[in-house]
Amino acid sequence: MSIKTKLIGAIAALALLPSMAFAADTENSAVAVQGYDVVGYFTDNKPVKGNGNHVVLHDGLNYLFASDEHKKTWG
């Protein structure tokens, strides 16, 4: 199984997690998946860098998204 396939599988598993916490204070948390937008892998069919304007805190990690639409799709 290729690394790309494993990564997509892991991202898909994370996307299915039922509970999400929207963060008010995300400064003290690590960034997940090197700052890439996990929804972008599926909607844009390529890696898309997220940004600090669209962030979700989950299990102590910040997930960055490229757009508010991607953030809403995640959670």
Summary of the structure (lengths in Angstrom):
residues: 75
radius of gyration: 11.7
end to end distance: 28.4
largest distance: 38.3
contacts: 191
relative contact order: 0.21
helix: 37%
strand: 24%
